[in-house]
Amino acid sequence: MCGNPIPFQKYVLLTNWSTITCPKCGSRLKANRKINSLIGGIGGGTGAIIGTWLIRTFSLYAWISLITWITAVILAMRLLTKLELAETT
């Protein structure tokens, strides 16, 4: 791994079963499944609570909270996802 930043679009499309290729050195990278599962579990659970609140109250504050939470989950994915070298077969 060369340490060069990976484009944000590639992070958004990264799942636990996919790999991405570094545009600089060409190495194949995969995400750490434990961290991605943790981000997805916390993000999904909290998003469901905020979404339910939004449906029940339908207030502007609930919409702002939902948009803020989605932004926070995307930033957490970007900052906390650790990439590892993928095994070549």
Contacts in CASP RR format, 6 or more apart in sequence:
PFRMAT RR
TARGET T0000
AUTHOR 0000-0000-0000
METHOD contacts of the structure
MODEL  1
MCGNPIPFQKYVLLTNWSTITCPKCGSRLKANRKINSLIGGIGGGTGAII
GTWLIRTFSLYAWISLITWITAVILAMRLLTKLELAETT
1 22 0 8 1.000
1 25 0 8 1.000
1 27 0 8 1.000
1 29 0 8 1.000
1 83 0 8 1.000
1 85 0 8 1.000
2 22 0 8 1.000
2 24 0 8 1.000
2 25 0 8 1.000
2 27 0 8 1.000
4 22 0 8 1.000
4 23 0 8 1.000
4 24 0 8 1.000
4 25 0 8 1.000
6 20 0 8 1.000
6 22 0 8 1.000
6 23 0 8 1.000
6 29 0 8 1.000
6 83 0 8 1.000
7 23 0 8 1.000
8 78 0 8 1.000
10 20 0 8 1.000
11 20 0 8 1.000
11 77 0 8 1.000
11 78 0 8 1.000
11 81 0 8 1.000
12 74 0 8 1.000
12 77 0 8 1.000
13 20 0 8 1.000
14 20 0 8 1.000
14 31 0 8 1.000
14 36 0 8 1.000
14 81 0 8 1.000
15 31 0 8 1.000
15 36 0 8 1.000
16 31 0 8 1.000
16 33 0 8 1.000
16 36 0 8 1.000
16 37 0 8 1.000
18 30 0 8 1.000
19 28 0 8 1.000
19 29 0 8 1.000
19 30 0 8 1.000
19 86 0 8 1.000
20 28 0 8 1.000
20 29 0 8 1.000
20 30 0 8 1.000
20 83 0 8 1.000
21 27 0 8 1.000
21 28 0 8 1.000
21 29 0 8 1.000
22 28 0 8 1.000
22 29 0 8 1.000
27 85 0 8 1.000
28 85 0 8 1.000
28 86 0 8 1.000
28 88 0 8 1.000
29 83 0 8 1.000
29 84 0 8 1.000
29 85 0 8 1.000
29 86 0 8 1.000
30 83 0 8 1.000
30 84 0 8 1.000
30 85 0 8 1.000
30 86 0 8 1.000
31 81 0 8 1.000
31 82 0 8 1.000
31 83 0 8 1.000
31 84 0 8 1.000
32 81 0 8 1.000
32 82 0 8 1.000
32 83 0 8 1.000
32 84 0 8 1.000
35 80 0 8 1.000
35 81 0 8 1.000
35 82 0 8 1.000
36 77 0 8 1.000
36 81 0 8 1.000
39 73 0 8 1.000
39 76 0 8 1.000
39 77 0 8 1.000
39 80 0 8 1.000
39 81 0 8 1.000
40 73 0 8 1.000
43 69 0 8 1.000
43 73 0 8 1.000
43 76 0 8 1.000
44 73 0 8 1.000
46 69 0 8 1.000
47 66 0 8 1.000
47 69 0 8 1.000
50 62 0 8 1.000
50 65 0 8 1.000
50 66 0 8 1.000
50 69 0 8 1.000
51 62 0 8 1.000
51 66 0 8 1.000
53 62 0 8 1.000
53 65 0 8 1.000
54 62 0 8 1.000
54 63 0 8 1.000
54 65 0 8 1.000
54 66 0 8 1.000
END
